[in-house]
Amino acid sequence: MSATISRRQFLAGSAAAAGSLVIGFHIPFARDAAAQGMPAAPATPEVNAWVVVRPDDTVVIRIARSEMGQGTLTGLAQMVAEELECNWAKVTTEYPTPGQNLARNRVWGNFSTGGSRGIRESQEYVRKGGATARMMLVQAAADEWKVPVAECTAANSVITHTPTSRTTTYGKVAAAASKLTPPTAVTLKDPKDWKLVGKRMARLDTVDKTTGKQIYGMDLKLPGMLNAAIKRCPVFGGTLKSVDEAAVMKRPGVKKVVRVGNDAVAVVADTWWRAKTALDALPIVWDNGPNANASSAAFAEVLKAGLDATDAVVGNKVGDAAAAIAASAKKVEAVYSYPHQNHATMETMNATARWTPERCEVWTPTQNGEAAHAAAAEAAGLPPAQCEVYKLLLGGGFGRRGAVHDWVRQAVAIAKEMPGTPVKLIWSREEDMLHGSYHPVTQCKLTAGLDAQGNVTGFQMRISGQSILAGVAPQAIKDGKDPVVFQGLNPPGPEASLGYAFPALLVDHAMRNPSTPPGFWRGVNLNQNSIYLECFIDELAHAAGQDPLAFRRKLLANSPKHLAVLNAAAEKAGWGTPTAPGVFRGLCVTMGFGSYVAACAEVSVSNDGVLKVHRIVAATDPGYAVNPQQIEAQVEGSFVYGLSAALYGECTVKDGRMEQDNFHTYVPLRMNEMPAVETVIVASGGFWGGVGEPTIAVAAPAVLNAIFAATGKRIRDLPLKNHSLKKA
Amino acid sequence: MAKLNVNGKVREYKADPGTPLLWVLREQLGLTGTKYGCGVALCGACTVHINGVPTRSCVVPAASVKASAKVVTIEGLSPNGSHPVQKAWDKLDVPQCGFCQSGMIMAAAALLKAKPNPTDADINEAMTNICRCGTYNRVRAAIKVVAGGGDTKSAGLSIQHADGSLT
């Protein structure tokens, strides 16, 4: 089929073939690429859903997950290429669209790119996709030569008939391969035979990011496109009361003032700058609604009451912790808390939408194309089959662009008011800060008993606070329990398990939800849970008069993977050996997103209280390490994100709205504060863990424990900017 | 029509008084490599060179930039990505999401022109751009590679490129 196939034909053809792998059916990627302003690819049939080989041997690998800096594009391509046995130098990638995935019975599986799942959850089927395509290509060559397929081998995109040394290339047999029935029995390589997976390969998407050519959502330009700026009621839950459209309609370039839903207003103009300045000049009256008096201070009291409430849901329980603690020689108790934070992606939320009564198209950076597609269809009032989403590269995601697609709904609602005209909605930084989906706010009371020898007898953690699922997916809450709340504190198992073996344990959660919308914020609940657990463990070690490393090792005796990363970080950092004068160390170990991580931080605190983080050694065991140089990049990046949060990250509510609206009040870490990071990859094999998030959670506790070692001060609520570290 | 000298060419544009240089570059001249991040000169994503000086274009009114002033954006730093800073950035895989990197590269190029062998303190002072992905240590490594004459292996990252080379 030609690249000019109409979308109607495509959808009809796909519907007829629904339920099976559609081999040889050309998808109009070229047309979509052209729509995105990208060069159109020549029409070439796909070998299978994951692989297209062009006559010039270029291999196009389809990637369903979203690239947002974490390197998943390259890692997933490595996995497909490993099994495909293709020439890596000729590999390119492309995104299938959510509409195509829907039309083809989800042949590409889940598009969701969060929870550090990109590789760990799709590794098997993408490798099978590569292996299947290789088998079909080799079969096609064998058929052409009329020889048994077993006599043929493939490497580097070249197929060889071993007995005769005849060769051909993937590009030459791809068209024939695309017509074959895919094999059902597919054997994947033994990891010891990997040639590409596990190697320090360069990313596939770097060059255009160094020349300004890379198009992000914000950069998209479509013919006839208009631009929109938006303001939503700054008080959460408030609505739009009135707006004086006439006041701005005569401004240059202004086309329309649009009421968006019941709580926002947008100005559409020829340029974004004109839309934004007109919006700033627009008289708007809000109805602040029921949360007009909400404040972080008032909510902290609600959380505090939750620490002793009786309505808690149990997440992990061993024996009778309360009784064990009561019978102990020594009891230790502490209350910690963790604030709201904004993802603050460098590229603010944006989407371009074009709506007609028959069709809605959206171009947007999203971590979940399928969720964006569903949101677009709902806002468009059209069946999903009449909607399409084109994913663009994300200028940061960190969880903000995954679960909630509020900006997509807004963009479609605006475009709906201007049928046929593409409208690009860009949020200002201020809008982005005031309408995040914030890191949940919680407090935690920890109580433990120690016997006369300093052994833990019982351990209790009461978490009081916000549930992300209650905000973004309430249907996922069963019997009042949000299981995500207990990340890092779960019973032994493959996901976010607590490593410490306490003889008696109770972890429970009293759900308390403020008016602030919560979201999955890179590292999610592992962030604060690791602070609570790992700083309190340090407190216990101190109370027991024991070395924090030795104290942890004893409790991790039955958790070898936790122990291995802790040991790796401690040993590389030189735990127990002298530091430079004034430099102190702190430890942390945790498990989440399927991986085991630990860190040892080295800090100093000057007499007047200035903190310097000198060095961090971080160990990570993700099972298999697909691209070690990108794992290092993710680990380093995790400390920037985690230390930004620990040092400065706080969003506070006053009068129902967020107080922080730009980078002067919400300050990220900058280069001058960035410590040296040494990454130790302990890839123990046999499982697949995530990389992008777990290390965030060890940043703050390792530093806080080092601060205690340096100053004797226990910081139990973040960020650090609210505390004086000055020596008394 | 107002005029700007951008990337070696005199360009005419129309914009309302007070329109920042950033938005003239992005919306009138189609140079979207320069990014909007904060609008108040805090993040550096919009950094361009004006007469060689790294400048946050989101707070500079375009009308205040004389037609004789030489504006250089990421698109004009080199014709084909061959500026030593771009090469080092590429070979060390510095960018993650990449959104802040145009500004980072422009800031680094200006720093290295002013101080070909910057100290860590010089780098800290000049490189105040915000990166949320966390590329700071590779940014520093890449600046040092350029200062050291472009030996990308000196960064010790051991990255395998598709053409078989190692940096």
Boltz contact constraints between the chains, C-beta under 6 A:
constraints:
  - contact:
      token1: [A, 68]
      token2: [B, 97]
      max_distance: 6.0
  - contact:
      token1: [A, 69]
      token2: [B, 96]
      max_distance: 6.0
  - contact:
      token1: [A, 69]
      token2: [B, 97]
      max_distance: 6.0
  - contact:
      token1: [A, 69]
      token2: [B, 133]
      max_distance: 6.0
  - contact:
      token1: [A, 88]
      token2: [B, 162]
      max_distance: 6.0
  - contact:
      token1: [A, 89]
      token2: [B, 162]
      max_distance: 6.0
  - contact:
      token1: [A, 199]
      token2: [B, 160]
      max_distance: 6.0
  - contact:
      token1: [A, 200]
      token2: [B, 158]
      max_distance: 6.0
  - contact:
      token1: [A, 200]
      token2: [B, 159]
      max_distance: 6.0
  - contact:
      token1: [A, 200]
      token2: [B, 160]
      max_distance: 6.0
  - contact:
      token1: [A, 201]
      token2: [B, 160]
      max_distance: 6.0
  - contact:
      token1: [A, 202]
      token2: [B, 93]
      max_distance: 6.0
  - contact:
      token1: [A, 202]
      token2: [B, 159]
      max_distance: 6.0
  - contact:
      token1: [A, 202]
      token2: [B, 161]
      max_distance: 6.0
  - contact:
      token1: [A, 203]
      token2: [B, 93]
      max_distance: 6.0
  - contact:
      token1: [A, 206]
      token2: [B, 90]
      max_distance: 6.0
  - contact:
      token1: [A, 206]
      token2: [B, 93]
      max_distance: 6.0
  - contact:
      token1: [A, 206]
      token2: [B, 95]
      max_distance: 6.0
  - contact:
      token1: [A, 207]
      token2: [B, 90]
      max_distance: 6.0
  - contact:
      token1: [A, 209]
      token2: [B, 95]
      max_distance: 6.0
  - contact:
      token1: [A, 209]
      token2: [B, 98]
      max_distance: 6.0
  - contact:
      token1: [A, 209]
      token2: [B, 101]
      max_distance: 6.0
  - contact:
      token1: [A, 210]
      token2: [B, 81]
      max_distance: 6.0
  - contact:
      token1: [A, 210]
      token2: [B, 86]
      max_distance: 6.0
  - contact:
      token1: [A, 210]
      token2: [B, 89]
      max_distance: 6.0
  - contact:
      token1: [A, 210]
      token2: [B, 90]
      max_distance: 6.0
  - contact:
      token1: [A, 211]
      token2: [B, 81]
      max_distance: 6.0
  - contact:
      token1: [A, 212]
      token2: [B, 33]
      max_distance: 6.0
  - contact:
      token1: [A, 212]
      token2: [B, 74]
      max_distance: 6.0
  - contact:
      token1: [A, 212]
      token2: [B, 75]
      max_distance: 6.0
  - contact:
      token1: [A, 212]
      token2: [B, 102]
      max_distance: 6.0
  - contact:
      token1: [A, 214]
      token2: [B, 98]
      max_distance: 6.0
  - contact:
      token1: [A, 219]
      token2: [B, 32]
      max_distance: 6.0
  - contact:
      token1: [A, 252]
      token2: [B, 16]
      max_distance: 6.0
  - contact:
      token1: [A, 271]
      token2: [B, 27]
      max_distance: 6.0
  - contact:
      token1: [A, 273]
      token2: [B, 19]
      max_distance: 6.0
  - contact:
      token1: [A, 273]
      token2: [B, 23]
      max_distance: 6.0
  - contact:
      token1: [A, 346]
      token2: [B, 37]
      max_distance: 6.0
  - contact:
      token1: [A, 346]
      token2: [B, 99]
      max_distance: 6.0
  - contact:
      token1: [A, 346]
      token2: [B, 100]
      max_distance: 6.0
  - contact:
      token1: [A, 346]
      token2: [B, 132]
      max_distance: 6.0
  - contact:
      token1: [A, 347]
      token2: [B, 99]
      max_distance: 6.0
  - contact:
      token1: [A, 395]
      token2: [B, 97]
      max_distance: 6.0
  - contact:
      token1: [A, 395]
      token2: [B, 99]
      max_distance: 6.0
  - contact:
      token1: [A, 396]
      token2: [B, 97]
      max_distance: 6.0
  - contact:
      token1: [A, 396]
      token2: [B, 132]
      max_distance: 6.0
  - contact:
      token1: [A, 429]
      token2: [B, 38]
      max_distance: 6.0
  - contact:
      token1: [A, 429]
      token2: [B, 39]
      max_distance: 6.0
  - contact:
      token1: [A, 629]
      token2: [B, 157]
      max_distance: 6.0
  - contact:
      token1: [A, 629]
      token2: [B, 159]
      max_distance: 6.0
  - contact:
      token1: [A, 636]
      token2: [B, 134]
      max_distance: 6.0
  - contact:
      token1: [A, 636]
      token2: [B, 137]
      max_distance: 6.0
  - contact:
      token1: [A, 637]
      token2: [B, 133]
      max_distance: 6.0
  - contact:
      token1: [A, 637]
      token2: [B, 134]
      max_distance: 6.0
  - contact:
      token1: [A, 640]
      token2: [B, 134]
      max_distance: 6.0
  - contact:
      token1: [A, 641]
      token2: [B, 134]
      max_distance: 6.0
  - contact:
      token1: [A, 662]
      token2: [B, 38]
      max_distance: 6.0
  - contact:
      token1: [A, 662]
      token2: [B, 40]
      max_distance: 6.0
  - contact:
      token1: [A, 663]
      token2: [B, 38]
      max_distance: 6.0
  - contact:
      token1: [A, 663]
      token2: [B, 42]
      max_distance: 6.0
  - contact:
      token1: [A, 663]
      token2: [B, 43]
      max_distance: 6.0
  - contact:
      token1: [A, 664]
      token2: [B, 42]
      max_distance: 6.0
  - contact:
      token1: [A, 668]
      token2: [B, 130]
      max_distance: 6.0
  - contact:
      token1: [A, 670]
      token2: [B, 128]
      max_distance: 6.0
  - contact:
      token1: [A, 671]
      token2: [B, 124]
      max_distance: 6.0
  - contact:
      token1: [A, 671]
      token2: [B, 127]
      max_distance: 6.0
  - contact:
      token1: [A, 671]
      token2: [B, 136]
      max_distance: 6.0
  - contact:
      token1: [A, 672]
      token2: [B, 124]
      max_distance: 6.0
  - contact:
      token1: [A, 674]
      token2: [B, 136]
      max_distance: 6.0
